[in-house]
Amino acid sequence: MEQKEVNIHLLMRRLARCPAELYDFPNESVVPLAVVQDTVFHLGGPALSASIRKAITSEKASGRMPFMLLACYVLADPMFSGRKDLLPRALELLGQGFMELSAVARAPDFVLSTDRREELVRLSLSSLGLLPEGETKAMAANRLEALDTVRRVALMRKASELRKRQEELRKAMERKAAEEAASKWSRE
């Protein structure tokens, strides 16, 4: 696949203008299956298969749906029009791309925060095999890693567990010191 460079700032501005109805899910006025199908048509693809349609309609209860709809909004940009070469990866992104992210984050943050918008756009581009303009593959990977919400949440959890463990050790050491002092006091 051709490694075409994409202006990430245009996509971030586009995402900043995303209507709240799209990511404040569930929303009765948005039909996710129609949005995904329109995105596939925009990329130059055919009608979705029955298995993909079923997977999308079963996603309604999932937290992934708003992320999927945000990715559709990004992919609806004119720069992707007729890009059939992106279709397999786009379907993979829409189907599997946001499992971990949706478990630790809220979709509105990925519209309202500049860093989160950049993360969603970079995640989408990476999944499509595209690079941001003026960046090498390594630069793009490093920047995405720096923004990675899933990784950041995991690190915060680890740090919290370490602090908790340190506090438990400190208390145990204080108890031991108090017991030794009491033992010493009773011997004297």
FENPE-V831232 format. One record per backbone hydrogen bond with DSSP energy under -1.0 kcal/mol. CO is the residue of the C=O (numbers start at 1). NH is the residue of the N-H. Records with the same first field share a line. If there is no record, write none. Layout:
CO = NH / NH
//
This chain:
2 = 4
4 = 131
6 = 8 / 133
7 = 11
8 = 12
9 = 13
10 = 14
11 = 15
12 = 16
15 = 18
19 = 22
20 = 24
23 = 25
27 = 30
31 = 35
32 = 36
33 = 37
34 = 38
35 = 39
36 = 40
37 = 41
38 = 42
39 = 43
40 = 45
41 = 44
42 = 82
49 = 53
50 = 54
51 = 55
52 = 56
53 = 57
54 = 58
59 = 62
64 = 68
65 = 69
66 = 70
67 = 71
68 = 72
69 = 73
70 = 74
71 = 75
72 = 76
74 = 77
77 = 80
78 = 81
80 = 83
82 = 84
83 = 86
84 = 87
86 = 90
87 = 91
88 = 92
89 = 93
90 = 94
91 = 95
92 = 96
93 = 97
96 = 99
98 = 102
101 = 104 / 105
107 = 110
108 = 111 / 112
109 = 113
113 = 117
114 = 118
115 = 119
116 = 120
117 = 121
118 = 122
119 = 123
120 = 124
121 = 125
122 = 126
123 = 127
124 = 128
125 = 130
131 = 6
132 = 135
136 = 140
137 = 141
138 = 142
139 = 143
140 = 144
141 = 145
142 = 146
143 = 147
144 = 148
148 = 152
149 = 153
150 = 154
151 = 155
152 = 156
153 = 157
154 = 158
155 = 159
156 = 160
157 = 161
158 = 162
159 = 163
160 = 164
161 = 165
162 = 166
163 = 167
164 = 168
165 = 169
166 = 170
167 = 171
168 = 172
169 = 173
170 = 174
171 = 175
172 = 176
173 = 177
174 = 178
175 = 179
176 = 180
177 = 181
178 = 182
179 = 183
180 = 184
181 = 185
182 = 186
183 = 187
184 = 188
//
